[in-house]
Amino acid sequence: METEIDIDLAGQAYAFTLAALHQESAADAWDGAAFAALLAQPGVLALLAKRGGEPLGFILIRLAADEGEILHFAVRPAYRRQHLGQALLDQAMRILTARGAQRLFLEVEESNLPAQGLYLQADFKPAGKRADYYGPGRPALVLAKNLE
Ligand SMILES: CC(C)(COP(=O)(O)OP(=O)(O)OC[C@H]1O[C@@H](n2cnc3c(N)ncnc32)[C@H](O)[C@@H]1OP(=O)(O)O)[C@@H](O)C(=O)NCCC(=O)NCCS
């Protein structure tokens, strides 16, 4: 029988675990110190997905007043397309809603079709575009969703 996946809040003690996951999915990944500094900020939370203690993915979110933001989100390449990203996003939305968020925003690179596929099926809508957000010629789409 396959071991269940756990999704739990991950505090500063997990900063280097989150950085290692980030490095597998982003060229310009943050290091452990950057994650520790972010997790020390008010309203910033990470959720870590694990199976049998092995980290598989995470989502990093921020709540400010009644607005949530996804700061980063990654699933290890070998574990993608198994609805783990969707489970992390759902759990993040439940936590944000419980803490008073009414709207959730994120930026996603215009060329990142896998992430856009996930956000569109989760009912995010286009809310703007930021030129050169990820570097010259690399715009971000801003997507948003009302939380219930
Ligand atoms: C984006 C990411 C987190 C998605 O994680 P995932 O666990 O593979 O996503 P899920 O399996 O939960 O996908 C749920 C749905 O999203 C859509 N989706 C996910 N990956 C997709 C892809 N490569 N192409 C098209 N649609 C996709 C599909 O509708 C999918 O449902 P389905 O598999 O039943 O068709 C993962 O691709 C990733 O880590 N990418 C690199 C980092 C990144 O881009 N982060 C986002 C920054 S904004």
The ligand as a MOL file (V3000), in Angstrom:
LIG
                    3D

  0  0  0     0  0            999 V3000
M  V30 BEGIN CTAB
M  V30 COUNTS 48 50 0 0 0
M  V30 BEGIN ATOM
M  V30 1 C 3.1020 24.1410 -11.3250 0
M  V30 2 C 3.3350 22.8790 -10.5170 0
M  V30 3 C 3.5000 23.2260 -9.0380 0
M  V30 4 C 2.1010 21.9500 -10.6930 0
M  V30 5 O 2.2480 20.8340 -9.8090 0
M  V30 6 P 1.6270 19.3990 -10.1390 0
M  V30 7 O 1.6320 18.6150 -8.8720 0
M  V30 8 O 2.2830 18.7860 -11.3080 0
M  V30 9 O 0.1320 19.7870 -10.5590 0
M  V30 10 P -1.1570 18.8550 -10.4310 0
M  V30 11 O -0.8020 17.4230 -10.7070 0
M  V30 12 O -1.8310 19.1260 -9.1250 0
M  V30 13 O -2.0500 19.4210 -11.6260 0
M  V30 14 C -3.4090 19.7370 -11.4240 0
M  V30 15 C -3.9890 20.2020 -12.7510 0
M  V30 16 O -3.2800 21.3680 -13.2160 0
M  V30 17 C -3.1300 21.3040 -14.6530 0
M  V30 18 N -1.7110 21.0660 -15.0120 0
M  V30 19 C -0.6960 20.7210 -14.1830 0
M  V30 20 N 0.4630 20.5560 -14.8810 0
M  V30 21 C 0.1440 20.8110 -16.1670 0
M  V30 22 C 0.8960 20.7810 -17.3670 0
M  V30 23 N 2.2180 20.4490 -17.3870 0
M  V30 24 N 0.2740 21.1120 -18.5300 0
M  V30 25 C -1.0460 21.4270 -18.5420 0
M  V30 26 N -1.8290 21.4410 -17.4200 0
M  V30 27 C -1.2390 21.1390 -16.2690 0
M  V30 28 C -3.9680 20.0990 -15.0890 0
M  V30 29 O -5.3080 20.5550 -15.2600 0
M  V30 30 C -3.8550 19.1940 -13.8690 0
M  V30 31 O -4.9050 18.2620 -13.7490 0
M  V30 32 P -4.8040 16.8450 -14.5800 0
M  V30 33 O -3.4450 16.2790 -14.3310 0
M  V30 34 O -5.9250 16.0260 -13.9720 0
M  V30 35 O -5.0010 17.2020 -16.0210 0
M  V30 36 C 4.5930 22.0990 -11.0480 0
M  V30 37 O 4.4780 21.9550 -12.4390 0
M  V30 38 C 5.9060 22.7830 -10.7350 0
M  V30 39 O 6.4870 22.6060 -9.6490 0
M  V30 40 N 6.4290 23.5870 -11.7030 0
M  V30 41 C 7.7150 24.2750 -11.5160 0
M  V30 42 C 7.6150 25.4290 -10.5480 0
M  V30 43 C 6.5420 26.4180 -10.9440 0
M  V30 44 O 6.3650 26.7300 -12.1140 0
M  V30 45 N 5.8450 26.9480 -9.9400 0
M  V30 46 C 4.7830 27.9060 -10.1250 0
M  V30 47 C 5.3380 29.2870 -10.0040 0
M  V30 48 S 4.0560 30.5170 -10.2220 0
M  V30 END ATOM
M  V30 BEGIN BOND
M  V30 1 1 1 2
M  V30 2 1 2 3
M  V30 3 1 2 4
M  V30 4 1 2 36
M  V30 5 1 4 5
M  V30 6 1 5 6
M  V30 7 2 6 7
M  V30 8 1 6 8
M  V30 9 1 6 9
M  V30 10 1 9 10
M  V30 11 2 10 11
M  V30 12 1 10 12
M  V30 13 1 10 13
M  V30 14 1 13 14
M  V30 15 1 14 15
M  V30 16 1 15 16
M  V30 17 1 15 30
M  V30 18 1 16 17
M  V30 19 1 17 18
M  V30 20 1 17 28
M  V30 21 1 18 19
M  V30 22 1 18 27
M  V30 23 2 19 20
M  V30 24 1 20 21
M  V30 25 1 21 22
M  V30 26 2 21 27
M  V30 27 1 22 23
M  V30 28 2 22 24
M  V30 29 1 24 25
M  V30 30 2 25 26
M  V30 31 1 26 27
M  V30 32 1 28 29
M  V30 33 1 28 30
M  V30 34 1 30 31
M  V30 35 1 31 32
M  V30 36 2 32 33
M  V30 37 1 32 34
M  V30 38 1 32 35
M  V30 39 1 36 37
M  V30 40 1 36 38
M  V30 41 2 38 39
M  V30 42 1 38 40
M  V30 43 1 40 41
M  V30 44 1 41 42
M  V30 45 1 42 43
M  V30 46 2 43 44
M  V30 47 1 43 45
M  V30 48 1 45 46
M  V30 49 1 46 47
M  V30 50 1 47 48
M  V30 END BOND
M  V30 END CTAB
M  END
